[in-house]
């Protein structure tokens, strides 16, 4: 089973008239999510768990709209979760354990520190996700109900900042990287 953990795109600063839950994405945040969608197309039998915050909902929307524009016909089943807003890692573990086993792959679109802590719980790897970053984790479980600490390994991370730079440099792309602008250079875990 595969888990893709994504932090929401860059959000507007907290305005006095908006609470944290209602902060929207900036144009840069939308663009970063669109770029990630190009590199991470949807798979069959996928579920997407999304915090109910406006910025995470807009991140998911940017992914879905990009996939639809690309002609993708198989989009993840998506669920908005009030309990996903600022959820700690333990709550994400509980939510994952409830996913139907028909789904072989799950996306989480959430917030730090909970989603970065989830990576530590599942893999033992320290990874602090910046906005719109994605970590892909391969899980050694037969059922989502078996998810447990140390049940996965980090396959890759895709830092949005590097992806945005690569997308702005198309003339520098080599023929072998035409389909995947990042190639292997950016598919590395950012460790501190």
ChimeraX attribute file (.defattr): number of C-alpha atoms within 10 A of each C-alpha:
attribute: neighborCount
match mode: 1-to-1
recipient: residues
	/A:1	16
	/A:2	19
	/A:3	23
	/A:4	20
	/A:5	26
	/A:6	30
	/A:7	27
	/A:8	32
	/A:9	31
	/A:10	23
	/A:11	22
	/A:12	16
	/A:13	12
	/A:14	13
	/A:15	10
	/A:16	7
	/A:17	8
	/A:18	11
	/A:19	9
	/A:20	16
	/A:21	15
	/A:22	17
	/A:23	19
	/A:24	23
	/A:25	22
	/A:26	16
	/A:27	12
	/A:28	15
	/A:29	23
	/A:30	24
	/A:31	20
	/A:32	26
	/A:33	30
	/A:34	24
	/A:35	20
	/A:36	23
	/A:37	20
	/A:38	16
	/A:39	15
	/A:40	16
	/A:41	15
	/A:42	20
	/A:43	16
	/A:44	14
	/A:45	15
	/A:46	19
	/A:47	23
	/A:48	22
	/A:49	24
	/A:50	26
	/A:51	25
	/A:52	21
	/A:53	22
	/A:54	18
	/A:55	28
	/A:56	32
	/A:57	20
	/A:58	22
	/A:59	30
	/A:60	28
	/A:61	15
	/A:62	22
	/A:63	25
	/A:64	21
	/A:65	16
	/A:66	19
	/A:67	20
	/A:68	13
	/A:69	10
	/A:70	12
	/A:71	9
	/A:72	14
	/A:73	12
	/A:74	14
	/A:75	19
	/A:76	19
	/A:77	14
	/A:78	16
	/A:79	14
	/A:80	17
	/A:81	15
	/A:82	12
	/A:83	14
	/A:84	23
	/A:85	19
	/A:86	18
	/A:87	18
	/A:88	19
	/A:89	20
	/A:90	16
	/A:91	15
	/A:92	19
	/A:93	19
	/A:94	14
	/A:95	16
	/A:96	20
	/A:97	16
	/A:98	13
	/A:99	18
	/A:100	12
	/A:101	14
	/A:102	12
	/A:103	19
	/A:104	18
	/A:105	23
	/A:106	24
	/A:107	24
	/A:108	26
	/A:109	27
	/A:110	31
	/A:111	26
	/A:112	19
	/A:113	15
	/A:114	20
	/A:115	27
	/A:116	23
	/A:117	21
	/A:118	23
	/A:119	26
	/A:120	20
	/A:121	19
	/A:122	21
	/A:123	21
	/A:124	16
	/A:125	20
	/A:126	16
	/A:127	20
	/A:128	20
	/A:129	25
	/A:130	18
	/A:131	20
	/A:132	29
	/A:133	22
	/A:134	24
	/A:135	27
	/A:136	23
	/A:137	22
	/A:138	18
	/A:139	23
	/A:140	15
	/A:141	14
	/A:142	11
	/A:143	17
	/A:144	23
	/A:145	16
	/A:146	15
	/A:147	19
	/A:148	19
	/A:149	15
	/A:150	15
	/A:151	16
	/A:152	24
	/A:153	18
	/A:154	21
	/A:155	17
	/A:156	18
	/A:157	21
	/A:158	23
	/A:159	22
	/A:160	24
	/A:161	13
	/A:162	14
	/A:163	20
	/A:164	18
	/A:165	12
	/A:166	19
	/A:167	16
	/A:168	10
	/A:169	11
	/A:170	12
	/A:171	8
	/A:172	12
	/A:173	16
	/A:174	11
	/A:175	9
	/A:176	9
	/A:177	13
	/A:178	12
	/A:179	12
	/A:180	15
	/A:181	22
	/A:182	19
	/A:183	15
	/A:184	10
	/A:185	8
	/A:186	17
	/A:187	15
	/A:188	14
	/A:189	18
	/A:190	16
	/A:191	8
	/A:192	7
